[in-house]
Structures are given as structure tokens and as C-alpha cells.
Amino acid sequence: MGGDKNRWNSLSKNGITRACQADYLAVTEDDLQFDPPTQPFGLCKLKPSSGGYLPCTYAPSGKWTKTYDKVKVMGKCCVTELSELMCCTGGKITIFKHGQQSELGKRNVDNADSKEQQVYNPVVDFEEFKEEINGEDPFEVE
């Protein structure tokens, strides 16, 4: 749903804080409008025409479902990549790309629990990987 340029109407930096006290943006179950208004959708499979499919028109119906209810932002459940929103046309609106990326950097590797990482990826010796990441980079240009 939307790219990096799209924002929901009640994105709030005061809703989610972590132990490091950094602020995060979140979309909640009540967020139904883009700000600024945009049409980030392609062709609607429920609107066939002789020339192909007609463009989707964003027409939400109700609230987001399959939200994450363990964390509340301003008293509302958060939308995740698993969430769905019904469309007035009869389709289902889902999150296609949420814009968040995982990043593997030295700090992430240093903070990772080696035993836990071994469970996730038993093929890699994580302690050896950690030493390799924190060691000299043979490709580094001085």
C-alpha cells in the first residue's frame, strides 16, 4: 500500500516509543485517508472493461482488520503488513510495501544473541560470523 511518499491522516510520533526513547510513526485501525490525497493503486481486478481493467479507486469500507492489538497508539490497534481493509467495490486492500527494511550492520550483529541466531540460521556459525564482521575488511580502501 503506497510508497514512502504516502502518509496516513493520523500518523503520530507520540504514539510509539521504545526503551531508547526514539519516536516511531504508526498507522492505526482508524487511519483510512491519505494525507496528502493520493491514488497509489493499480488496476482493479473487479472492474474489467473491453480495454482491460479500470483503475482502482480507493474506497475503504469499515476499519482495518487483522491489526496488531498488543500495542496501542492513541488507544487504537496498529496496522501491519498482515492487515486488511475492505473496499466498497468488493475487494480487499492489503499492504503491498510497508517501507520498512531490516538492516544488518555491525551494531545489529554485536547486539544479536548468538544462540538465538543459531536457531534462526543453523547453517551459519554466528560467533564466527560476528568475528568476521567486526574484523578487518579485506575490501576496504584506505
Secondary structure, DSSP 4 states (H G I P E B T S, - for coil): ---TT--BTT--SSSEE-TT--EE---BTT--SBSS------EEEEEEETTEEEEP---EEEEEES-EEEEEETTEEEP-TT-EEEETTS-EEE-S---------HHHHHHS-HHHHHHH-TTS-HHHHHHHHHS--TT---
